[in-house]
């Protein structure tokens, strides 16, 4: 299911398609804002969105066989709920 299909499903249950698009967009924006701050977002029955840190590490460029350094990064994850 993509975003357009999600909007269609929400519109069937609640309101017009335009209002459903605003609601889905607002929900995604709120989740993104919380993740940027480093907070976790828990949707009971669905899962938990969060941010984790990946340590800096040594790597190797396979084309030139030169060692390289990968900096520390933050990445998003979704831990699905039991349902």
C-alpha positions as CSV (number, residue, x, y, z in Angstrom):
1,X,0.0,0.0,0.0
2,X,1.3,3.4,-0.9
3,X,0.4,6.8,0.4
4,X,-2.3,7.4,-2.1
5,X,-4.0,4.1,-1.3
6,X,-3.8,4.9,2.4
7,X,-5.5,8.2,1.8
8,X,-8.2,6.5,-0.2
9,X,-8.8,4.0,2.7
10,X,-9.0,6.8,5.3
11,X,-11.4,8.8,3.1
12,X,-13.8,5.8,2.8
13,X,-14.1,5.6,6.6
14,X,-14.0,9.2,7.8
15,X,-14.3,12.2,5.4
16,X,-13.5,13.6,2.0
17,X,-10.4,12.6,0.1
18,X,-8.9,16.1,0.6
19,X,-9.4,16.1,4.4
20,X,-8.0,12.5,4.5
21,X,-4.9,13.7,2.6
22,X,-4.4,16.5,5.2
23,X,-4.8,14.1,8.1
24,X,-2.4,11.5,6.7
25,X,0.2,14.3,5.9
26,X,-0.1,15.7,9.3
27,X,0.4,12.3,11.0
28,X,3.5,11.7,8.9
29,X,4.9,15.2,9.6
30,X,4.4,14.7,13.3
31,X,6.2,11.4,13.2
32,X,9.1,12.9,11.2
33,X,9.3,15.9,13.7
34,X,9.5,13.5,16.7
35,X,12.2,11.4,15.0
36,X,14.3,14.4,14.2
37,X,14.3,15.4,17.9
38,X,15.4,11.8,18.7
39,X,12.1,10.8,20.3
40,X,10.4,7.4,19.8
41,X,6.8,7.2,18.4
42,X,4.8,4.3,19.7
43,X,1.5,3.4,17.9
44,X,-0.1,0.6,20.0
45,X,-1.0,-2.4,17.9
46,X,1.2,-1.2,15.0
47,X,4.8,-0.6,16.2
48,X,7.4,1.8,17.4
49,X,9.3,4.2,15.2
50,X,12.7,5.3,16.6
51,X,16.2,6.5,16.0
52,X,19.4,4.6,16.7
53,X,23.0,5.5,16.4
54,X,25.5,3.6,14.3
55,X,29.1,3.8,15.4
56,X,31.9,5.1,13.2
57,X,33.8,2.3,11.5
58,X,36.6,1.5,9.2
59,X,35.8,0.4,5.7
60,X,37.5,-0.3,2.4
61,X,36.8,1.1,-1.0
62,X,36.6,-2.1,-3.2
63,X,37.5,-0.4,-6.4
64,X,40.7,1.2,-5.2
65,X,41.4,-1.0,-2.2
66,X,42.0,2.0,-0.1
67,X,40.9,2.1,3.5
68,X,38.2,4.7,4.3
69,X,36.3,5.8,7.4
70,X,32.6,5.8,7.8
71,X,31.4,8.5,10.3
72,X,28.9,8.0,13.1
73,X,25.3,8.1,11.8
74,X,21.7,8.1,13.0
75,X,19.2,5.9,11.3
76,X,15.4,5.3,11.6
77,X,13.9,2.0,12.4
78,X,10.4,0.5,12.9
79,X,9.9,-2.3,15.4
80,X,6.6,-3.9,14.5
81,X,4.0,-4.7,17.1
82,X,2.8,-8.2,17.9
83,X,-0.4,-7.8,16.0
